[in-house]
Amino acid sequence: MINSTVTAPERASLLQIDSQRFQERFDRQPFLVRHRLDDHPLFSLPRLIELARALPEDQVEYNAGDVPVSLDPTRTPRTGLSIDETIRRIEECRSWMVFKNVERDPAYAALLDTCLPVRGSRGFAYAEVTAGGVPLDQVDSATMESRLCPGLYFAGEILDVDGRLGGFNFQWAWSSAWVAASAIGRRLRG
Ligand SMILES: Cc1cc2nc3c(=O)[nH]c(=O)nc-3n(C[C@H](O)[C@H](O)[C@H](O)COP(=O)(O)OP(=O)(O)OC[C@H]3O[C@@H](n4cnc5c(N)ncnc54)[C@H](O)[C@@H]3O)c2cc1C
């Protein structure tokens, strides 16, 4: 298994991305990525089948190949085969597959970290959520009232809760605010 002791030259030999081209094109235009992962153990067919079985069904996309890159993924024709069979016969059925959130599997998470190490952030101006805040054990979750300062209520990001992108932080802000506002209402009504 690849781990953090892999040296920079070894890493470079696994994945080569032109960082300027990546910044210019990522998510907008196709660009070339060179890699040496084809004979990596985590890319062997038995291991990919194991991964496909472990991932939730909606995290594995598999469709017939030979379609234009611009085709809407939801309209791509399916192979008509199971995931296992598609992987086993991937050459002859000319399929392509996308595995999403493979970092759920620790071995693939380690490989991702090796190939794409985090070197920094884009700074506060681009930040979408702040970690840290009022510790949850200092708050009554039934009312969002402080256990240290009665009559003080918290909601949202000021608390030590942060979620992945995708609406979880909004949901937390709205739900905790609803709980806090309901409790304040009850308190005011006596
Ligand atoms: C660019 C960006 C994109 C994001 N996208 C997403 C997303 O797609 N999905 C998702 O779930 N979350 C997203 N988030 C996170 C989400 O917006 C926040 O987690 C959420 O809005 C927090 O709600 P809140 O009410 O706790 O705080 P805020 O929305 O920050 O509200 C705090 C309010 O308090 C006011 N305030 C501050 N100090 C004072 C003061 N002294 N007196 C009076 N008022 C004060 C501020 O002006 C602000 O209006 C994003 C955040 C950013 C910055």
The ligand as an SDF file (V2000), in Angstrom:
LIG
                    3D

 53 58  0  0  0  0  0  0  0  0999 V2000
  -18.9840   31.8380   -0.4720 C   0  0  0  0  0  0  0  0  0  0  0  0
  -19.7440   30.8440    0.3860 C   0  0  0  0  0  0  0  0  0  0  0  0
  -20.4650   29.8280   -0.2180 C   0  0  0  0  0  0  0  0  0  0  0  0
  -21.1520   28.9020    0.5860 C   0  0  0  0  0  0  0  0  0  0  0  0
  -21.8540   27.9050   -0.0350 N   0  0  0  0  0  0  0  0  0  0  0  0
  -22.5270   27.0200    0.7250 C   0  0  0  0  0  0  0  0  0  0  0  0
  -23.2870   25.9880    0.1070 C   0  0  0  0  0  0  0  0  0  0  0  0
  -23.3470   25.8670   -1.1140 O   0  0  0  0  0  0  0  0  0  0  0  0
  -23.9460   25.1310    0.9050 N   0  0  0  0  0  0  0  0  0  0  0  0
  -23.8960   25.2060    2.2720 C   0  0  0  0  0  0  0  0  0  0  0  0
  -24.5150   24.3930    2.9610 O   0  0  0  0  0  0  0  0  0  0  0  0
  -23.2040   26.1750    2.8900 N   0  0  0  0  0  0  0  0  0  0  0  0
  -22.5280   27.0840    2.1450 C   0  0  0  0  0  0  0  0  0  0  0  0
  -21.8130   28.0660    2.7570 N   0  0  0  0  0  0  0  0  0  0  0  0
  -21.8270   28.1060    4.2350 C   0  0  0  0  0  0  0  0  0  0  0  0
  -23.1180   28.7270    4.7480 C   0  0  0  0  0  0  0  0  0  0  0  0
  -23.4000   29.9130    4.0160 O   0  0  0  0  0  0  0  0  0  0  0  0
  -22.9470   29.0710    6.2260 C   0  0  0  0  0  0  0  0  0  0  0  0
  -22.5350   27.9190    6.9580 O   0  0  0  0  0  0  0  0  0  0  0  0
  -24.2470   29.5750    6.8180 C   0  0  0  0  0  0  0  0  0  0  0  0
  -24.7290   30.6700    6.0670 O   0  0  0  0  0  0  0  0  0  0  0  0
  -24.0180   29.9670    8.2540 C   0  0  0  0  0  0  0  0  0  0  0  0
  -25.2070   30.5950    8.7020 O   0  0  0  0  0  0  0  0  0  0  0  0
  -25.1550   31.4570   10.0130 P   0  0  0  0  0  0  0  0  0  0  0  0
  -26.5130   32.0490   10.1430 O   0  0  0  0  0  0  0  0  0  0  0  0
  -24.6250   30.6550   11.1330 O   0  0  0  0  0  0  0  0  0  0  0  0
  -24.0540   32.5990    9.7370 O   0  0  0  0  0  0  0  0  0  0  0  0
  -24.0390   33.7760    8.6210 P   0  0  0  0  0  0  0  0  0  0  0  0
  -24.8530   33.3670    7.4180 O   0  0  0  0  0  0  0  0  0  0  0  0
  -22.6010   34.0790    8.4520 O   0  0  0  0  0  0  0  0  0  0  0  0
  -24.8130   34.9220    9.3590 O   0  0  0  0  0  0  0  0  0  0  0  0
  -24.1970   35.6960   10.3700 C   0  0  0  0  0  0  0  0  0  0  0  0
  -24.7610   37.0840   10.2440 C   0  0  0  0  0  0  0  0  0  0  0  0
  -24.3520   37.8600   11.3880 O   0  0  0  0  0  0  0  0  0  0  0  0
  -24.0000   39.1350   10.9320 C   0  0  0  0  0  0  0  0  0  0  0  0
  -23.1070   39.7270   11.9450 N   0  0  0  0  0  0  0  0  0  0  0  0
  -21.8060   39.4230   12.1940 C   0  0  0  0  0  0  0  0  0  0  0  0
  -21.3440   40.1670   13.2100 N   0  0  0  0  0  0  0  0  0  0  0  0
  -22.3700   40.9260   13.6120 C   0  0  0  0  0  0  0  0  0  0  0  0
  -22.5100   41.8980   14.6380 C   0  0  0  0  0  0  0  0  0  0  0  0
  -21.5240   42.2110   15.4590 N   0  0  0  0  0  0  0  0  0  0  0  0
  -23.7000   42.4920   14.7670 N   0  0  0  0  0  0  0  0  0  0  0  0
  -24.7380   42.1790   13.9690 C   0  0  0  0  0  0  0  0  0  0  0  0
  -24.6680   41.2710   12.9760 N   0  0  0  0  0  0  0  0  0  0  0  0
  -23.4790   40.6400   12.8120 C   0  0  0  0  0  0  0  0  0  0  0  0
  -23.3290   38.9160    9.6050 C   0  0  0  0  0  0  0  0  0  0  0  0
  -23.3330   40.0870    8.8310 O   0  0  0  0  0  0  0  0  0  0  0  0
  -24.2370   37.8330    9.0070 C   0  0  0  0  0  0  0  0  0  0  0  0
  -25.3330   38.3670    8.3110 O   0  0  0  0  0  0  0  0  0  0  0  0
  -21.1330   29.0230    2.0040 C   0  0  0  0  0  0  0  0  0  0  0  0
  -20.4080   30.0700    2.5940 C   0  0  0  0  0  0  0  0  0  0  0  0
  -19.7230   30.9560    1.8060 C   0  0  0  0  0  0  0  0  0  0  0  0
  -18.9550   32.0960    2.4750 C   0  0  0  0  0  0  0  0  0  0  0  0
  1  2  1  0
  2  3  1  0
  2 52  2  0
  3  4  2  0
  4  5  1  0
  4 50  1  0
  5  6  2  0
  6  7  1  0
  6 13  1  0
  7  8  2  0
  7  9  1  0
  9 10  1  0
 10 11  2  0
 10 12  1  0
 12 13  2  0
 13 14  1  0
 14 15  1  0
 14 50  1  0
 15 16  1  0
 16 17  1  0
 16 18  1  0
 18 19  1  0
 18 20  1  0
 20 21  1  0
 20 22  1  0
 22 23  1  0
 23 24  1  0
 24 25  2  0
 24 26  1  0
 24 27  1  0
 27 28  1  0
 28 29  2  0
 28 30  1  0
 28 31  1  0
 31 32  1  0
 32 33  1  0
 33 34  1  0
 33 48  1  0
 34 35  1  0
 35 36  1  0
 35 46  1  0
 36 37  1  0
 36 45  1  0
 37 38  2  0
 38 39  1  0
 39 40  1  0
 39 45  2  0
 40 41  1  0
 40 42  2  0
 42 43  1  0
 43 44  2  0
 44 45  1  0
 46 47  1  0
 46 48  1  0
 48 49  1  0
 50 51  2  0
 51 52  1  0
 52 53  1  0
M  END
$$$$
